[in-house]
Amino acid sequence: MSACSWLPSRARDEAEAAARVEAARQPAPRTVAADGTPLVRFDGVEIEKVPFQAGVSSVTVERMARQHDCVGGLGAGLVSAPGPVEIYRMACDNGKVFMARCELRQCKAM
């Protein structure tokens, strides 16, 4: 016997093989989103870029953003599902982000 173990060598080999098979079944970490854009990891959490999508209140949110010294980019994009309550995000030229919540087209800065 070369090593001290409570398992016989054959059982130990089978247990190691089973562990390798289980590890192979685990999905590999994703590196790209469904649309092909790269994923970013921050503290172990995947951050997926959301493609720009205009919503019914995009223009209203862009006007609100201008009042908060936020201009530029593609404009205000919808980041939630369309519906009675929507969340909009706008990237500003100065590096800040303006977000607003609109409920039945009544918008408030977040």
Biopython code that builds the backbone (N, CA, C, O; Angstrom):
import numpy as np
from Bio.PDB.StructureBuilder import StructureBuilder

atoms = [
    (1, "MET", "N", (0.836, -1.185, 0.000)),
    (1, "MET", "CA", (0.000, 0.000, 0.000)),
    (1, "MET", "C", (0.873, 1.238, 0.000)),
    (1, "MET", "O", (1.808, 1.357, 0.793)),
    (2, "SER", "N", (0.563, 2.148, -0.886)),
    (2, "SER", "CA", (1.383, 3.348, -0.986)),
    (2, "SER", "C", (0.845, 4.500, -0.166)),
    (2, "SER", "O", (1.615, 5.370, 0.241)),
    (3, "ALA", "N", (-0.443, 4.533, 0.088)),
    (3, "ALA", "CA", (-1.027, 5.647, 0.837)),
    (3, "ALA", "C", (-1.933, 5.100, 1.929)),
    (3, "ALA", "O", (-2.459, 3.991, 1.844)),
    (4, "CYS", "N", (-2.089, 5.908, 2.940)),
    (4, "CYS", "CA", (-2.938, 5.523, 4.054)),
    (4, "CYS", "C", (-4.331, 6.092, 3.806)),
    (4, "CYS", "O", (-4.485, 7.309, 3.704)),
    (5, "SER", "N", (-5.321, 5.259, 3.711)),
    (5, "SER", "CA", (-6.680, 5.705, 3.461)),
    (5, "SER", "C", (-7.638, 4.688, 4.050)),
    (5, "SER", "O", (-7.300, 3.510, 4.157)),
    (6, "TRP", "N", (-8.799, 5.115, 4.425)),
    (6, "TRP", "CA", (-9.779, 4.203, 4.959)),
    (6, "TRP", "C", (-10.516, 3.474, 3.836)),
    (6, "TRP", "O", (-11.179, 2.465, 4.075)),
    (7, "LEU", "N", (-10.394, 4.004, 2.578)),
    (7, "LEU", "CA", (-11.013, 3.341, 1.446)),
    (7, "LEU", "C", (-10.006, 2.412, 0.773)),
    (7, "LEU", "O", (-8.835, 2.770, 0.644)),
    (8, "PRO", "N", (-10.427, 1.249, 0.349)),
    (8, "PRO", "CA", (-9.537, 0.421, -0.461)),
    (8, "PRO", "C", (-9.199, 1.164, -1.750)),
    (8, "PRO", "O", (-9.962, 2.028, -2.183)),
    (9, "SER", "N", (-8.082, 0.842, -2.357)),
    (9, "SER", "CA", (-7.611, 1.602, -3.514)),
    (9, "SER", "C", (-8.624, 1.596, -4.658)),
    (9, "SER", "O", (-8.773, 2.619, -5.327)),
    (10, "ARG", "N", (-9.319, 0.504, -4.910)),
    (10, "ARG", "CA", (-10.299, 0.452, -5.994)),
    (10, "ARG", "C", (-11.482, 1.381, -5.698)),
    (10, "ARG", "O", (-11.929, 2.097, -6.594)),
    (11, "ALA", "N", (-11.986, 1.387, -4.497)),
    (11, "ALA", "CA", (-13.097, 2.272, -4.124)),
    (11, "ALA", "C", (-12.662, 3.731, -4.210)),
    (11, "ALA", "O", (-13.428, 4.590, -4.646)),
    (12, "ARG", "N", (-11.418, 4.005, -3.788)),
    (12, "ARG", "CA", (-10.913, 5.375, -3.857)),
    (12, "ARG", "C", (-10.821, 5.820, -5.316)),
    (12, "ARG", "O", (-11.194, 6.949, -5.636)),
    (13, "ASP", "N", (-10.331, 4.951, -6.208)),
    (13, "ASP", "CA", (-10.238, 5.277, -7.637)),
    (13, "ASP", "C", (-11.617, 5.528, -8.229)),
    (13, "ASP", "O", (-11.792, 6.443, -9.034)),
    (14, "GLU", "N", (-12.595, 4.722, -7.834)),
    (14, "GLU", "CA", (-13.959, 4.918, -8.334)),
    (14, "GLU", "C", (-14.546, 6.235, -7.826)),
    (14, "GLU", "O", (-15.244, 6.928, -8.566)),
    (15, "ALA", "N", (-14.269, 6.577, -6.581)),
    (15, "ALA", "CA", (-14.773, 7.838, -6.023)),
    (15, "ALA", "C", (-14.144, 9.029, -6.740)),
    (15, "ALA", "O", (-14.828, 10.011, -7.027)),
    (16, "GLU", "N", (-12.853, 8.949, -7.028)),
    (16, "GLU", "CA", (-12.176, 10.032, -7.762)),
    (16, "GLU", "C", (-12.728, 10.159, -9.176)),
    (16, "GLU", "O", (-12.920, 11.271, -9.666)),
    (17, "ALA", "N", (-12.984, 9.038, -9.832)),
    (17, "ALA", "CA", (-13.548, 9.043, -11.182)),
    (17, "ALA", "C", (-14.949, 9.656, -11.168)),
    (17, "ALA", "O", (-15.295, 10.441, -12.050)),
    (18, "ALA", "N", (-15.753, 9.295, -10.162)),
    (18, "ALA", "CA", (-17.100, 9.866, -10.049)),
    (18, "ALA", "C", (-17.029, 11.375, -9.822)),
    (18, "ALA", "O", (-17.854, 12.112, -10.363)),
    (19, "ALA", "N", (-16.074, 11.847, -9.045)),
    (19, "ALA", "CA", (-15.914, 13.280, -8.800)),
    (19, "ALA", "C", (-15.513, 14.005, -10.083)),
    (19, "ALA", "O", (-15.978, 15.115, -10.339)),
    (20, "ARG", "N", (-14.648, 13.381, -10.893)),
    (20, "ARG", "CA", (-14.243, 13.999, -12.160)),
    (20, "ARG", "C", (-15.423, 14.083, -13.122)),
    (20, "ARG", "O", (-15.582, 15.084, -13.822)),
    (21, "VAL", "N", (-16.257, 13.033, -13.163)),
    (21, "VAL", "CA", (-17.431, 13.038, -14.039)),
    (21, "VAL", "C", (-18.399, 14.137, -13.604)),
    (21, "VAL", "O", (-18.941, 14.856, -14.444)),
    (22, "GLU", "N", (-18.617, 14.270, -12.304)),
    (22, "GLU", "CA", (-19.525, 15.310, -11.794)),
    (22, "GLU", "C", (-19.001, 16.705, -12.127)),
    (22, "GLU", "O", (-19.773, 17.590, -12.495)),
    (23, "ALA", "N", (-17.688, 16.898, -11.997)),
    (23, "ALA", "CA", (-17.089, 18.198, -12.328)),
    (23, "ALA", "C", (-17.244, 18.495, -13.810)),
    (23, "ALA", "O", (-17.446, 19.650, -14.186)),
    (24, "ALA", "N", (-17.155, 17.486, -14.654)),
    (24, "ALA", "CA", (-17.307, 17.688, -16.094)),
    (24, "ALA", "C", (-18.747, 18.045, -16.459)),
    (24, "ALA", "O", (-18.977, 18.704, -17.473)),
    (25, "ARG", "N", (-19.721, 17.619, -15.648)),
    (25, "ARG", "CA", (-21.128, 17.927, -15.923)),
    (25, "ARG", "C", (-21.488, 19.374, -15.624)),
    (25, "ARG", "O", (-22.466, 19.893, -16.162)),
    (26, "GLN", "N", (-20.712, 20.025, -14.779)),
    (26, "GLN", "CA", (-20.992, 21.416, -14.433)),
    (26, "GLN", "C", (-20.800, 22.283, -15.675)),
    (26, "GLN", "O", (-19.801, 22.125, -16.376)),
    (27, "PRO", "N", (-21.732, 23.200, -15.968)),
    (27, "PRO", "CA", (-21.565, 24.038, -17.148)),
    (27, "PRO", "C", (-20.385, 24.994, -16.958)),
    (27, "PRO", "O", (-20.111, 25.467, -15.855)),
    (28, "ALA", "N", (-19.713, 25.253, -18.049)),
    (28, "ALA", "CA", (-18.601, 26.212, -18.011)),
    (28, "ALA", "C", (-19.170, 27.607, -17.816)),
    (28, "ALA", "O", (-20.281, 27.882, -18.270)),
    (29, "PRO", "N", (-18.439, 28.495, -17.152)),
    (29, "PRO", "CA", (-18.934, 29.865, -16.990)),
    (29, "PRO", "C", (-19.111, 30.536, -18.347)),
    (29, "PRO", "O", (-18.276, 30.405, -19.242)),
    (30, "ARG", "N", (-20.213, 31.252, -18.473)),
    (30, "ARG", "CA", (-20.484, 31.937, -19.746)),
    (30, "ARG", "C", (-19.525, 33.103, -19.915)),
    (30, "ARG", "O", (-19.177, 33.781, -18.949)),
    (31, "THR", "N", (-19.105, 33.327, -21.147)),
    (31, "THR", "CA", (-18.245, 34.469, -21.433)),
    (31, "THR", "C", (-18.929, 35.461, -22.361)),
    (31, "THR", "O", (-18.480, 36.599, -22.497)),
    (32, "VAL", "N", (-20.022, 35.033, -23.003)),
    (32, "VAL", "CA", (-20.777, 35.931, -23.873)),
    (32, "VAL", "C", (-22.255, 35.796, -23.573)),
    (32, "VAL", "O", (-22.724, 34.740, -23.150)),
    (33, "ALA", "N", (-22.984, 36.878, -23.797)),
    (33, "ALA", "CA", (-24.433, 36.882, -23.594)),
    (33, "ALA", "C", (-25.109, 36.220, -24.790)),
    (33, "ALA", "O", (-24.443, 35.836, -25.752)),
    (34, "ALA", "N", (-26.405, 36.091, -24.729)),
    (34, "ALA", "CA", (-27.172, 35.445, -25.793)),
    (34, "ALA", "C", (-27.014, 36.182, -27.128)),
    (34, "ALA", "O", (-27.057, 35.554, -28.186)),
    (35, "ASP", "N", (-26.832, 37.509, -27.088)),
    (35, "ASP", "CA", (-26.689, 38.270, -28.330)),
    (35, "ASP", "C", (-25.239, 38.378, -28.788)),
    (35, "ASP", "O", (-24.962, 39.051, -29.780)),
    (36, "GLY", "N", (-24.302, 37.729, -28.087)),
    (36, "GLY", "CA", (-22.904, 37.741, -28.498)),
    (36, "GLY", "C", (-22.046, 38.787, -27.819)),
    (36, "GLY", "O", (-20.832, 38.798, -28.017)),
    (37, "THR", "N", (-22.638, 39.673, -27.018)),
    (37, "THR", "CA", (-21.836, 40.676, -26.322)),
    (37, "THR", "C", (-21.111, 40.031, -25.154)),
    (37, "THR", "O", (-21.651, 39.140, -24.497)),
    (38, "PRO", "N", (-19.887, 40.479, -24.893)),
    (38, "PRO", "CA", (-19.132, 39.857, -23.799)),
    (38, "PRO", "C", (-19.743, 40.152, -22.438)),
    (38, "PRO", "O", (-20.274, 41.238, -22.202)),
    (39, "LEU", "N", (-19.661, 39.168, -21.543)),
    (39, "LEU", "CA", (-20.127, 39.344, -20.172)),
    (39, "LEU", "C", (-18.973, 39.854, -19.320)),
    (39, "LEU", "O", (-17.816, 39.503, -19.552)),
    (40, "VAL", "N", (-19.286, 40.658, -18.362)),
    (40, "VAL", "CA", (-18.303, 41.178, -17.429)),
    (40, "VAL", "C", (-18.593, 40.554, -16.075)),
    (40, "VAL", "O", (-19.756, 40.428, -15.691)),
    (41, "ARG", "N", (-17.576, 40.168, -15.359)),
    (41, "ARG", "CA", (-17.758, 39.625, -14.014)),
    (41, "ARG", "C", (-17.298, 40.671, -13.008)),
    (41, "ARG", "O", (-16.220, 41.248, -13.145)),
    (42, "PHE", "N", (-18.124, 40.908, -11.999)),
    (42, "PHE", "CA", (-17.818, 41.848, -10.937)),
    (42, "PHE", "C", (-18.114, 41.160, -9.624)),
    (42, "PHE", "O", (-19.272, 40.868, -9.326)),
    (43, "ASP", "N", (-17.094, 40.898, -8.840)),
    (43, "ASP", "CA", (-17.242, 40.188, -7.561)),
    (43, "ASP", "C", (-17.980, 38.864, -7.726)),
    (43, "ASP", "O", (-18.812, 38.503, -6.895)),
    (44, "GLY", "N", (-17.673, 38.146, -8.798)),
    (44, "GLY", "CA", (-18.271, 36.840, -9.017)),
    (44, "GLY", "C", (-19.666, 36.871, -9.602)),
    (44, "GLY", "O", (-20.275, 35.816, -9.776)),
    (45, "VAL", "N", (-20.196, 38.050, -9.913)),
    (45, "VAL", "CA", (-21.544, 38.174, -10.452)),
    (45, "VAL", "C", (-21.438, 38.551, -11.928)),
    (45, "VAL", "O", (-20.680, 39.448, -12.300)),
    (46, "GLU", "N", (-22.209, 37.852, -12.764)),
    (46, "GLU", "CA", (-22.217, 38.174, -14.181)),
    (46, "GLU", "C", (-23.016, 39.454, -14.413)),
    (46, "GLU", "O", (-24.127, 39.615, -13.909)),
    (47, "ILE", "N", (-22.427, 40.352, -15.182)),
    (47, "ILE", "CA", (-23.117, 41.583, -15.561)),
    (47, "ILE", "C", (-23.306, 41.521, -17.062)),
    (47, "ILE", "O", (-22.338, 41.543, -17.823)),
    (48, "GLU", "N", (-24.541, 41.445, -17.478)),
    (48, "GLU", "CA", (-24.844, 41.320, -18.894)),
    (48, "GLU", "C", (-25.294, 42.666, -19.432)),
    (48, "GLU", "O", (-26.154, 43.319, -18.841)),
    (49, "LYS", "N", (-24.715, 43.081, -20.553)),
    (49, "LYS", "CA", (-25.133, 44.329, -21.171)),
    (49, "LYS", "C", (-26.519, 44.139, -21.776)),
    (49, "LYS", "O", (-26.785, 43.135, -22.437)),
    (50, "VAL", "N", (-27.384, 45.092, -21.548)),
    (50, "VAL", "CA", (-28.735, 45.048, -22.079)),
    (50, "VAL", "C", (-28.748, 45.844, -23.373)),
    (50, "VAL", "O", (-28.319, 46.998, -23.381)),
    (51, "PRO", "N", (-29.226, 45.263, -24.465)),
    (51, "PRO", "CA", (-29.260, 46.023, -25.718)),
    (51, "PRO", "C", (-30.203, 47.214, -25.591)),
    (51, "PRO", "O", (-31.205, 47.148, -24.879)),
    (52, "PHE", "N", (-29.876, 48.306, -26.288)),
    (52, "PHE", "CA", (-30.697, 49.510, -26.227)),
    (52, "PHE", "C", (-32.064, 49.223, -26.811)),
    (52, "PHE", "O", (-32.194, 48.636, -27.886)),
    (53, "GLN", "N", (-33.086, 49.653, -26.077)),
    (53, "GLN", "CA", (-34.464, 49.521, -26.529)),
    (53, "GLN", "C", (-35.218, 50.760, -26.076)),
    (53, "GLN", "O", (-35.305, 51.039, -24.881)),
    (54, "ALA", "N", (-35.752, 51.489, -27.017)),
    (54, "ALA", "CA", (-36.546, 52.670, -26.682)),
    (54, "ALA", "C", (-37.896, 52.221, -26.142)),
    (54, "ALA", "O", (-38.411, 51.170, -26.524)),
    (55, "GLY", "N", (-38.461, 53.025, -25.253)),
    (55, "GLY", "CA", (-39.776, 52.753, -24.689)),
    (55, "GLY", "C", (-40.705, 53.920, -24.925)),
    (55, "GLY", "O", (-40.310, 54.923, -25.519)),
    (56, "VAL", "N", (-41.935, 53.801, -24.465)),
    (56, "VAL", "CA", (-42.931, 54.859, -24.700)),
    (56, "VAL", "C", (-42.581, 56.140, -23.948)),
    (56, "VAL", "O", (-43.022, 57.219, -24.342)),
    (57, "SER", "N", (-41.793, 56.044, -22.866)),
    (57, "SER", "CA", (-41.446, 57.237, -22.086)),
    (57, "SER", "C", (-39.993, 57.658, -22.266)),
    (57, "SER", "O", (-39.482, 58.441, -21.465)),
    (58, "SER", "N", (-39.315, 57.160, -23.295)),
    (58, "SER", "CA", (-37.902, 57.499, -23.506)),
    (58, "SER", "C", (-37.689, 59.004, -23.642)),
    (58, "SER", "O", (-36.764, 59.551, -23.042)),
    (59, "VAL", "N", (-38.523, 59.672, -24.413)),
    (59, "VAL", "CA", (-38.355, 61.113, -24.632)),
    (59, "VAL", "C", (-38.563, 61.879, -23.332)),
    (59, "VAL", "O", (-37.830, 62.826, -23.047)),
    (60, "THR", "N", (-39.542, 61.483, -22.554)),
    (60, "THR", "CA", (-39.799, 62.131, -21.268)),
    (60, "THR", "C", (-38.600, 61.990, -20.340)),
    (60, "THR", "O", (-38.196, 62.952, -19.687)),
    (61, "VAL", "N", (-38.035, 60.795, -20.285)),
    (61, "VAL", "CA", (-36.871, 60.554, -19.423)),
    (61, "VAL", "C", (-35.670, 61.336, -19.928)),
    (61, "VAL", "O", (-34.899, 61.845, -19.114)),
    (62, "GLU", "N", (-35.478, 61.452, -21.234)),
    (62, "GLU", "CA", (-34.370, 62.239, -21.783)),
    (62, "GLU", "C", (-34.503, 63.709, -21.397)),
    (62, "GLU", "O", (-33.504, 64.359, -21.090)),
    (63, "ARG", "N", (-35.722, 64.240, -21.410)),
    (63, "ARG", "CA", (-35.939, 65.631, -20.978)),
    (63, "ARG", "C", (-35.606, 65.792, -19.495)),
    (63, "ARG", "O", (-34.976, 66.771, -19.096)),
    (64, "MET", "N", (-36.032, 64.824, -18.684)),
    (64, "MET", "CA", (-35.716, 64.872, -17.250)),
    (64, "MET", "C", (-34.207, 64.804, -17.040)),
    (64, "MET", "O", (-33.670, 65.506, -16.183)),
    (65, "ALA", "N", (-33.527, 63.977, -17.805)),
    (65, "ALA", "CA", (-32.081, 63.820, -17.667)),
    (65, "ALA", "C", (-31.366, 65.134, -17.995)),
    (65, "ALA", "O", (-30.401, 65.497, -17.321)),
    (66, "ARG", "N", (-31.830, 65.844, -19.020)),
    (66, "ARG", "CA", (-31.219, 67.139, -19.369)),
    (66, "ARG", "C", (-31.329, 68.134, -18.211)),
    (66, "ARG", "O", (-30.433, 68.955, -18.014)),
    (67, "GLN", "N", (-32.408, 68.066, -17.454)),
    (67, "GLN", "CA", (-32.569, 68.943, -16.295)),
    (67, "GLN", "C", (-31.577, 68.594, -15.194)),
    (67, "GLN", "O", (-31.299, 69.426, -14.331)),
    (68, "HIS", "N", (-31.038, 67.375, -15.209)),
    (68, "HIS", "CA", (-30.041, 66.935, -14.235)),
    (68, "HIS", "C", (-28.638, 66.929, -14.851)),
    (68, "HIS", "O", (-27.761, 66.196, -14.394)),
    (69, "ASP", "N", (-28.428, 67.749, -15.892)),
    (69, "ASP", "CA", (-27.128, 67.873, -16.580)),
    (69, "ASP", "C", (-26.631, 66.548, -17.139)),
    (69, "ASP", "O", (-25.444, 66.237, -17.039)),
    (70, "CYS", "N", (-27.512, 65.780, -17.714)),
    (70, "CYS", "CA", (-27.165, 64.506, -18.333)),
    (70, "CYS", "C", (-27.579, 64.558, -19.792)),
    (70, "CYS", "O", (-28.767, 64.626, -20.108)),
    (71, "VAL", "N", (-26.594, 64.527, -20.679)),
    (71, "VAL", "CA", (-26.857, 64.508, -22.117)),
    (71, "VAL", "C", (-25.935, 63.485, -22.762)),
    (71, "VAL", "O", (-24.927, 63.083, -22.181)),
    (72, "GLY", "N", (-26.294, 63.071, -23.968)),
    (72, "GLY", "CA", (-25.420, 62.208, -24.752)),
    (72, "GLY", "C", (-25.872, 60.777, -24.833)),
    (72, "GLY", "O", (-26.940, 60.403, -24.349)),
    (73, "GLY", "N", (-25.016, 59.977, -25.468)),
    (73, "GLY", "CA", (-25.302, 58.557, -25.618)),
    (73, "GLY", "C", (-26.433, 58.302, -26.587)),
    (73, "GLY", "O", (-26.772, 59.159, -27.404)),
    (74, "LEU", "N", (-27.006, 57.142, -26.495)),
    (74, "LEU", "CA", (-28.120, 56.759, -27.357)),
    (74, "LEU", "C", (-29.441, 57.343, -26.887)),
    (74, "LEU", "O", (-30.414, 57.361, -27.641)),
    (75, "GLY", "N", (-29.488, 57.814, -25.665)),
    (75, "GLY", "CA", (-30.724, 58.311, -25.088)),
    (75, "GLY", "C", (-31.179, 57.390, -23.977)),
    (75, "GLY", "O", (-30.412, 56.556, -23.496)),
    (76, "ALA", "N", (-32.418, 57.540, -23.573)),
    (76, "ALA", "CA", (-32.962, 56.746, -22.472)),
    (76, "ALA", "C", (-33.472, 55.417, -23.010)),
    (76, "ALA", "O", (-34.366, 55.374, -23.855)),
    (77, "GLY", "N", (-32.899, 54.352, -22.514)),
    (77, "GLY", "CA", (-33.286, 53.015, -22.946)),
    (77, "GLY", "C", (-34.069, 52.291, -21.877)),
    (77, "GLY", "O", (-33.832, 52.474, -20.683)),
    (78, "LEU", "N", (-34.991, 51.478, -22.309)),
    (78, "LEU", "CA", (-35.823, 50.680, -21.417)),
    (78, "LEU", "C", (-35.016, 49.482, -20.936)),
    (78, "LEU", "O", (-34.514, 48.710, -21.753)),
    (79, "VAL", "N", (-34.883, 49.316, -19.615)),
    (79, "VAL", "CA", (-34.124, 48.187, -19.071)),
    (79, "VAL", "C", (-35.026, 47.157, -18.391)),
    (79, "VAL", "O", (-34.545, 46.102, -17.977)),
    (80, "SER", "N", (-36.296, 47.437, -18.269)),
    (80, "SER", "CA", (-37.241, 46.473, -17.699)),
    (80, "SER", "C", (-38.180, 46.011, -18.810)),
    (80, "SER", "O", (-38.098, 46.480, -19.945)),
    (81, "ALA", "N", (-39.050, 45.106, -18.472)),
    (81, "ALA", "CA", (-40.043, 44.655, -19.442)),
    (81, "ALA", "C", (-41.070, 45.767, -19.669)),
    (81, "ALA", "O", (-41.426, 46.476, -18.728)),
    (82, "PRO", "N", (-41.548, 45.927, -20.908)),
    (82, "PRO", "CA", (-42.588, 46.933, -21.143)),
    (82, "PRO", "C", (-43.842, 46.589, -20.351)),
    (82, "PRO", "O", (-44.210, 45.422, -20.218)),
    (83, "GLY", "N", (-44.480, 47.606, -19.836)),
    (83, "GLY", "CA", (-45.689, 47.387, -19.052)),
    (83, "GLY", "C", (-46.098, 48.647, -18.339)),
    (83, "GLY", "O", (-45.640, 49.731, -18.698)),
    (84, "PRO", "N", (-46.947, 48.538, -17.338)),
    (84, "PRO", "CA", (-47.412, 49.730, -16.629)),
    (84, "PRO", "C", (-46.298, 50.392, -15.811)),
    (84, "PRO", "O", (-46.321, 51.606, -15.610)),
    (85, "VAL", "N", (-45.326, 49.608, -15.340)),
    (85, "VAL", "CA", (-44.180, 50.163, -14.610)),
    (85, "VAL", "C", (-42.924, 49.823, -15.392)),
    (85, "VAL", "O", (-42.637, 48.655, -15.654)),
    (86, "GLU", "N", (-42.176, 50.862, -15.765)),
    (86, "GLU", "CA", (-40.968, 50.669, -16.576)),
    (86, "GLU", "C", (-39.791, 51.400, -15.939)),
    (86, "GLU", "O", (-39.961, 52.432, -15.289)),
    (87, "ILE", "N", (-38.603, 50.852, -16.136)),
    (87, "ILE", "CA", (-37.367, 51.460, -15.641)),
    (87, "ILE", "C", (-36.526, 51.854, -16.853)),
    (87, "ILE", "O", (-36.327, 51.057, -17.770)),
    (88, "TYR", "N", (-36.040, 53.083, -16.844)),
    (88, "TYR", "CA", (-35.220, 53.600, -17.938)),
    (88, "TYR", "C", (-33.835, 53.956, -17.411)),
    (88, "TYR", "O", (-33.671, 54.348, -16.256)),
    (89, "ARG", "N", (-32.844, 53.810, -18.288)),
    (89, "ARG", "CA", (-31.459, 54.131, -17.950)),
    (89, "ARG", "C", (-30.868, 54.930, -19.095)),
    (89, "ARG", "O", (-31.099, 54.631, -20.267)),
    (90, "MET", "N", (-30.094, 55.962, -18.733)),
    (90, "MET", "CA", (-29.428, 56.788, -19.737)),
    (90, "MET", "C", (-28.003, 57.047, -19.293)),
    (90, "MET", "O", (-27.768, 57.531, -18.186)),
    (91, "ALA", "N", (-27.041, 56.720, -20.168)),
    (91, "ALA", "CA", (-25.631, 56.983, -19.888)),
    (91, "ALA", "C", (-25.320, 58.417, -20.293)),
    (91, "ALA", "O", (-25.593, 58.821, -21.423)),
    (92, "CYS", "N", (-24.752, 59.180, -19.373)),
    (92, "CYS", "CA", (-24.431, 60.586, -19.620)),
    (92, "CYS", "C", (-23.005, 60.715, -20.162)),
    (92, "CYS", "O", (-22.166, 59.841, -19.946)),
    (93, "ASP", "N", (-22.746, 61.817, -20.868)),
    (93, "ASP", "CA", (-21.402, 62.074, -21.389)),
    (93, "ASP", "C", (-20.379, 62.254, -20.277)),
    (93, "ASP", "O", (-19.199, 61.960, -20.474)),
    (94, "ASN", "N", (-20.809, 62.731, -19.113)),
    (94, "ASN", "CA", (-19.870, 62.978, -18.012)),
    (94, "ASN", "C", (-19.562, 61.711, -17.211)),
    (94, "ASN", "O", (-18.891, 61.784, -16.182)),
    (95, "GLY", "N", (-20.047, 60.541, -17.671)),
    (95, "GLY", "CA", (-19.752, 59.275, -17.020)),
    (95, "GLY", "C", (-20.799, 58.828, -16.013)),
    (95, "GLY", "O", (-20.753, 57.690, -15.545)),
    (96, "LYS", "N", (-21.726, 59.685, -15.676)),
    (96, "LYS", "CA", (-22.781, 59.309, -14.729)),
    (96, "LYS", "C", (-23.898, 58.563, -15.449)),
    (96, "LYS", "O", (-23.942, 58.507, -16.678)),
    (97, "VAL", "N", (-24.789, 57.997, -14.660)),
    (97, "VAL", "CA", (-25.936, 57.275, -15.203)),
    (97, "VAL", "C", (-27.196, 57.885, -14.598)),
    (97, "VAL", "O", (-27.282, 58.078, -13.386)),
    (98, "PHE", "N", (-28.168, 58.184, -15.448)),
    (98, "PHE", "CA", (-29.448, 58.710, -14.992)),
    (98, "PHE", "C", (-30.476, 57.602, -15.148)),
    (98, "PHE", "O", (-30.586, 56.989, -16.210)),
    (99, "MET", "N", (-31.230, 57.348, -14.081)),
    (99, "MET", "CA", (-32.273, 56.327, -14.129)),
    (99, "MET", "C", (-33.600, 56.921, -13.690)),
    (99, "MET", "O", (-33.653, 57.819, -12.850)),
    (100, "ALA", "N", (-34.654, 56.407, -14.270)),
    (100, "ALA", "CA", (-35.998, 56.887, -13.933)),
    (100, "ALA", "C", (-36.966, 55.712, -13.929)),
    (100, "ALA", "O", (-36.792, 54.728, -14.647)),
    (101, "ARG", "N", (-37.986, 55.851, -13.099)),
    (101, "ARG", "CA", (-39.054, 54.851, -13.002)),
    (101, "ARG", "C", (-40.326, 55.520, -13.483)),
    (101, "ARG", "O", (-40.704, 56.589, -13.002)),
    (102, "CYS", "N", (-40.979, 54.881, -14.433)),
    (102, "CYS", "CA", (-42.209, 55.436, -14.990)),
    (102, "CYS", "C", (-43.358, 54.475, -14.716)),
    (102, "CYS", "O", (-43.290, 53.288, -15.036)),
    (103, "GLU", "N", (-44.400, 55.010, -14.122)),
    (103, "GLU", "CA", (-45.606, 54.217, -13.868)),
    (103, "GLU", "C", (-46.754, 54.874, -14.600)),
    (103, "GLU", "O", (-47.128, 56.009, -14.308)),
    (104, "LEU", "N", (-47.309, 54.144, -15.558)),
    (104, "LEU", "CA", (-48.381, 54.667, -16.412)),
    (104, "LEU", "C", (-47.988, 56.023, -16.997)),
    (104, "LEU", "O", (-48.764, 56.978, -16.978)),
    (105, "ARG", "N", (-46.757, 56.077, -17.519)),
    (105, "ARG", "CA", (-46.161, 57.238, -18.195)),
    (105, "ARG", "C", (-45.916, 58.432, -17.284)),
    (105, "ARG", "O", (-45.655, 59.529, -17.776)),
    (106, "GLN", "N", (-45.993, 58.250, -15.985)),
    (106, "GLN", "CA", (-45.635, 59.286, -15.010)),
    (106, "GLN", "C", (-44.240, 58.927, -14.480)),
    (106, "GLN", "O", (-44.080, 57.941, -13.761)),
    (107, "CYS", "N", (-43.247, 59.723, -14.835)),
    (107, "CYS", "CA", (-41.863, 59.367, -14.555)),
    (107, "CYS", "C", (-41.279, 60.157, -13.395)),
    (107, "CYS", "O", (-41.605, 61.328, -13.195)),
    (108, "LYS", "N", (-40.407, 59.498, -12.631)),
    (108, "LYS", "CA", (-39.678, 60.120, -11.518)),
    (108, "LYS", "C", (-38.245, 59.645, -11.558)),
    (108, "LYS", "O", (-37.975, 58.480, -11.850)),
    (109, "ALA", "N", (-37.322, 60.550, -11.263)),
    (109, "ALA", "CA", (-35.912, 60.180, -11.218)),
    (109, "ALA", "C", (-35.680, 59.231, -10.059)),
    (109, "ALA", "O", (-36.330, 59.341, -9.019)),
    (110, "MET", "N", (-34.766, 58.310, -10.232)),
    (110, "MET", "CA", (-34.441, 57.358, -9.167)),
    (110, "MET", "C", (-33.169, 57.813, -8.459)),
    (110, "MET", "O", (-32.713, 57.153, -7.525)),
]
sb = StructureBuilder()
sb.init_structure("model")
sb.init_model(0)
sb.init_chain("A")
sb.init_seg("    ")
for serial, (resi, resn, name, xyz) in enumerate(atoms, 1):
    if name == "N":
        sb.init_residue(resn, " ", resi, " ")
    sb.init_atom(name, np.array(xyz, "f"), 0.0, 1.0, " ", f" {name:<3s}", serial, name[0])
structure = sb.get_structure()
